[in-house]
Amino acid sequence: MDPVGKALWFMESHFAEAITLGEIAEASGVSRFDLSRSFGRATGHTVMGYLRRRRLTEAARALSGGAPDILSVALDASYGSHEAFSRAFRDLFGLTPEQVRMQRHLDNLELLEPYQMDESLLVDLDAPRVEAGRPLRIAGLSGRYTFETNQGIPAQWQRFAPHFGNISGQIGWTSYGVCRSLEDACGFDYISGVEVADDADIGPELVSLRIPAQRYLVFVHRGHIAGIRKTVYTIWNRSLPESGHEVADSPDFELYDQRFDATTGNGEVEIWIPIRS
């Protein structure tokens, strides 16, 4: 079983307990960083975000069944007080625990059922090649996302388009979509950018990121860009676990060169995943 599958099993078996990200990662056999990155790519959720929503979903189910004691439901969901539980419950569902218990149904709640790995998202990919990546300095627009809120990335690329070709010190005509995980493992920064010279003055409206020399597994997505989710899903759920390589604590990125047509969205995109030597 791959690390994401192990994490899902562990959480579903222990979500009534006060488990931590470190304990989930240990049960998965990988580091917190590796699990956070692979889990988000595979499921669209952060690890702890998934755990929180699963706990609250089961709490809602108990309440709709007429649970007499809300505090007991809160404790079963690993909340230490009625107030903390009610606040989290209302933030997620838009209703209070009392309202759900009174209405006796879940029709108006967006529940999260146990995640099942979706075999329909797995596609055939060419074997990746190993590359010794050189140091890069990338400049562009940056956005902060969680794995649940990454739908804004295409719009970010649209905002970046007027900058392309007009950035001081731009090197070449290749674009990069750089993904840098956050330290709190709750999301990531995504930079839409280009390579620039080390001494380029990029101006205040853009950000820059230096990526060190690094070994990578390089995968190729072919076809329309709308299908890249299946490629990414396959990489993190099948190709990487089968490769025997461990992901390094370094940004991964998409590479868009002359093989990709930004006007039609068709072509080839390379996905560079950093690996430990």
C-alpha positions as CSV (number, residue, x, y, z in Angstrom):
1,M,0.0,0.0,0.0
2,D,1.3,3.5,-0.9
3,P,1.8,6.2,1.8
4,V,-1.5,8.0,1.0
5,G,-3.4,4.7,1.3
6,K,-1.7,3.9,4.6
7,A,-2.6,7.4,5.9
8,L,-6.2,7.0,4.9
9,W,-6.4,3.7,6.6
10,F,-4.8,5.0,9.8
11,M,-7.1,8.1,10.0
12,E,-10.2,6.1,9.3
13,S,-9.2,3.6,12.0
14,H,-8.2,6.2,14.6
15,F,-10.1,9.5,13.8
16,A,-11.9,9.3,17.2
17,E,-8.5,9.6,18.8
18,A,-6.2,12.7,19.3
19,I,-3.8,11.8,16.5
20,T,-1.2,14.2,15.1
21,L,0.3,14.7,11.6
22,G,3.5,13.2,12.9
23,E,1.8,10.0,14.0
24,I,-0.1,9.8,10.7
25,A,3.2,10.2,8.8
26,E,4.9,7.6,10.9
27,A,2.2,5.1,10.2
28,S,2.6,5.9,6.5
29,G,6.3,5.3,6.6
30,V,7.3,8.8,5.2
31,S,8.1,12.2,6.6
32,R,5.5,14.8,7.5
33,F,6.6,16.8,4.4
34,D,6.4,13.9,2.0
35,L,3.0,12.9,3.3
36,S,1.6,16.4,3.2
37,R,2.7,16.9,-0.4
38,S,1.5,13.5,-1.7
39,F,-1.7,13.5,0.2
40,G,-2.7,16.9,-1.1
41,R,-1.9,16.0,-4.7
42,A,-3.8,12.7,-4.4
43,T,-6.9,13.7,-2.6
44,G,-7.3,17.5,-2.9
45,H,-7.3,17.8,0.9
46,T,-4.6,18.6,3.5
47,V,-4.0,15.7,5.9
48,M,-5.4,17.4,8.9
49,G,-8.1,19.1,6.9
50,Y,-9.3,15.7,5.8
51,L,-9.2,14.4,9.3
52,R,-11.2,17.4,10.7
53,R,-13.9,17.1,8.0
54,R,-14.2,13.4,8.5
55,R,-14.6,13.9,12.3
56,L,-17.3,16.6,11.8
57,T,-19.1,14.5,9.2
58,E,-19.5,11.6,11.6
59,A,-20.5,14.1,14.4
60,A,-23.2,15.5,12.1
61,R,-24.4,11.9,11.4
62,A,-24.7,11.3,15.1
63,L,-26.5,14.5,15.7
64,S,-29.0,14.0,12.9
65,G,-29.7,10.6,14.6
66,G,-30.8,12.4,17.7
67,A,-27.7,12.2,19.9
68,P,-28.9,13.5,23.3
69,D,-25.5,15.0,24.5
70,I,-23.7,17.4,22.2
71,L,-20.7,17.5,24.5
72,S,-20.2,13.7,24.1
73,V,-20.4,14.1,20.4
74,A,-17.8,16.9,20.6
75,L,-15.5,14.7,22.7
76,D,-15.9,11.8,20.3
77,A,-14.8,14.2,17.5
78,S,-11.6,15.1,19.5
79,Y,-12.8,18.5,20.6
80,G,-12.2,19.5,24.1
81,S,-15.2,21.7,24.6
82,H,-18.7,22.3,23.4
83,E,-17.7,25.8,22.3
84,A,-14.8,24.8,20.1
85,F,-16.8,22.0,18.6
86,S,-19.8,24.2,17.8
87,R,-17.6,26.9,16.2
88,A,-15.8,24.3,14.0
89,F,-19.1,22.7,13.1
90,R,-20.8,25.9,12.2
91,D,-17.8,27.1,10.1
92,L,-17.8,23.9,8.1
93,F,-21.6,23.3,7.6
94,G,-23.2,26.7,8.2
95,L,-25.4,25.3,10.8
96,T,-25.1,24.7,14.6
97,P,-25.0,21.2,16.1
98,E,-28.4,22.0,17.7
99,Q,-29.9,22.8,14.4
100,V,-28.7,19.6,12.8
101,R,-30.0,17.6,15.7
102,M,-33.4,19.3,15.4
103,Q,-33.8,18.9,11.7
104,R,-33.0,15.2,11.9
105,H,-31.5,14.9,8.3
106,L,-28.3,15.7,6.5
107,D,-29.6,16.7,3.1
108,N,-28.3,20.3,3.3
109,L,-24.8,19.4,4.6
110,E,-21.8,18.8,2.5
111,L,-20.4,15.7,4.1
112,L,-17.0,14.1,3.5
113,E,-17.3,10.3,3.2
114,P,-14.2,8.1,3.5
115,Y,-12.0,8.8,0.6
116,Q,-11.5,6.0,-1.9
117,M,-8.6,6.1,-4.4
118,D,-10.2,6.7,-7.8
119,E,-8.9,4.2,-10.2
120,S,-10.6,6.1,-13.1
121,L,-8.1,8.9,-12.6
122,L,-5.1,6.6,-13.2
123,V,-3.6,7.0,-16.7
124,D,-0.7,5.4,-18.6
125,L,2.4,7.5,-18.4
126,D,5.8,7.1,-19.9
127,A,8.6,6.1,-17.5
128,P,10.1,9.2,-16.1
129,R,13.6,10.3,-16.8
130,V,16.1,11.4,-14.1
131,E,17.5,14.9,-14.6
132,A,20.2,16.8,-12.7
133,G,18.5,20.1,-12.5
134,R,20.6,23.2,-12.5
135,P,20.0,26.2,-10.1
136,L,17.1,28.4,-11.2
137,R,15.8,31.8,-10.2
138,I,12.1,32.1,-11.1
139,A,10.3,35.4,-11.1
140,G,6.5,35.8,-11.4
141,L,3.2,36.1,-9.7
142,S,2.6,34.2,-6.5
143,G,-0.6,32.9,-4.9
144,R,-1.2,31.0,-1.7
145,Y,-3.6,28.0,-1.9
146,T,-4.7,24.9,0.0
147,F,-5.3,21.7,-1.9
148,E,-9.0,22.4,-1.5
149,T,-8.8,25.9,-3.0
150,N,-6.4,25.5,-6.0
151,Q,-9.0,26.3,-8.6
152,G,-7.6,29.9,-8.8
153,I,-4.4,28.8,-10.5
154,P,-5.6,29.2,-14.1
155,A,-6.8,32.7,-13.3
156,Q,-3.3,33.4,-11.9
157,W,-1.7,32.4,-15.2
158,Q,-4.1,34.8,-17.0
159,R,-2.9,37.7,-14.7
160,F,0.7,36.7,-15.4
161,A,0.3,36.7,-19.2
162,P,1.0,40.5,-19.6
163,H,4.3,40.1,-17.8
164,F,5.6,37.3,-20.0
165,G,8.4,38.7,-22.2
166,N,8.5,42.0,-20.2
167,I,10.3,41.0,-17.1
168,S,13.8,42.4,-16.6
169,G,16.5,39.8,-17.1
170,Q,14.1,37.1,-18.4
171,I,15.9,34.1,-19.8
172,G,14.3,32.3,-22.7
173,W,10.6,31.7,-23.3
174,T,9.9,28.8,-21.0
175,S,7.3,29.3,-18.3
176,Y,7.4,27.6,-14.9
177,G,4.6,26.7,-12.5
178,V,6.4,26.3,-9.2
179,C,4.8,24.7,-6.2
180,R,6.4,25.3,-2.8
181,S,4.9,23.6,0.2
182,L,4.3,25.7,3.4
183,E,6.0,24.9,6.6
184,D,2.7,24.3,8.4
185,A,1.8,21.7,5.8
186,C,-1.6,23.3,5.3
187,G,-1.1,24.5,1.8
188,F,1.4,25.8,-0.8
189,D,2.6,28.8,-2.7
190,Y,2.3,28.6,-6.4
191,I,4.4,30.9,-8.7
192,S,3.5,31.5,-12.3
193,G,6.8,32.7,-13.7
194,V,9.9,32.6,-15.9
195,E,13.6,32.1,-15.4
196,V,15.5,35.4,-14.8
197,A,19.1,36.3,-14.3
198,D,20.6,36.2,-10.8
199,D,21.0,40.0,-10.7
200,A,17.7,40.9,-12.4
201,D,15.7,43.7,-10.8
202,I,12.2,42.3,-11.1
203,G,10.2,45.1,-9.5
204,P,7.8,45.2,-6.5
205,E,4.8,43.6,-8.2
206,L,6.5,40.3,-8.7
207,V,8.2,37.7,-6.5
208,S,11.3,35.6,-7.1
209,L,12.3,32.2,-5.8
210,R,15.7,30.5,-6.1
211,I,15.6,26.8,-6.6
212,P,18.9,25.0,-5.9
213,A,20.5,22.4,-8.0
214,Q,18.5,19.2,-7.5
215,R,17.9,15.8,-8.9
216,Y,14.4,15.3,-10.4
217,L,12.1,12.7,-11.8
218,V,10.6,14.2,-14.9
219,F,7.1,13.2,-16.1
220,V,5.4,14.3,-19.3
221,H,1.7,15.2,-19.6
222,R,0.4,15.0,-23.1
223,G,-2.9,16.4,-24.5
224,H,-5.1,19.2,-23.2
225,I,-4.0,20.9,-20.0
226,A,-7.5,20.2,-18.6
227,G,-6.4,16.6,-18.2
228,I,-3.3,17.3,-16.1
229,R,-5.1,16.4,-12.9
230,K,-5.1,12.8,-14.0
231,T,-1.4,12.9,-14.8
232,V,-0.6,14.5,-11.4
233,Y,-2.9,12.0,-9.6
234,T,-1.2,9.1,-11.3
235,I,2.3,10.5,-10.5
236,W,1.6,10.7,-6.8
237,N,-0.6,7.6,-6.4
238,R,1.2,5.1,-8.6
239,S,4.4,6.3,-10.4
240,L,6.2,7.8,-7.4
241,P,5.4,4.9,-5.0
242,E,6.5,2.4,-7.7
243,S,9.7,4.4,-8.5
244,G,11.4,3.7,-5.2
245,H,12.5,7.3,-4.9
246,E,11.8,9.6,-2.0
247,V,10.6,13.1,-2.6
248,A,13.0,15.8,-1.6
249,D,12.2,18.9,0.5
250,S,12.4,21.3,-2.5
251,P,9.9,22.9,-4.9
252,D,8.4,20.9,-7.7
253,F,7.3,22.6,-10.9
254,E,5.6,22.3,-14.2
255,L,7.6,23.3,-17.3
256,Y,5.9,24.9,-20.3
257,D,8.1,25.3,-23.4
258,Q,7.5,25.4,-27.2
259,R,5.8,22.0,-27.0
260,F,2.8,23.6,-25.2
261,D,0.3,25.9,-27.0
262,A,-1.0,28.4,-24.3
263,T,-3.7,29.6,-26.8
264,T,-5.4,26.2,-27.2
265,G,-4.2,24.5,-24.0
266,N,-2.9,21.5,-26.0
267,G,0.6,20.1,-26.1
268,E,3.1,18.6,-23.7
269,V,3.9,19.8,-20.2
270,E,6.8,18.4,-18.1
271,I,6.3,17.8,-14.3
272,W,9.6,17.9,-12.4
273,I,9.5,16.2,-9.0
274,P,12.5,16.6,-6.7
275,I,14.0,13.4,-5.4
276,R,16.6,12.6,-2.7
277,S,20.0,11.6,-4.1
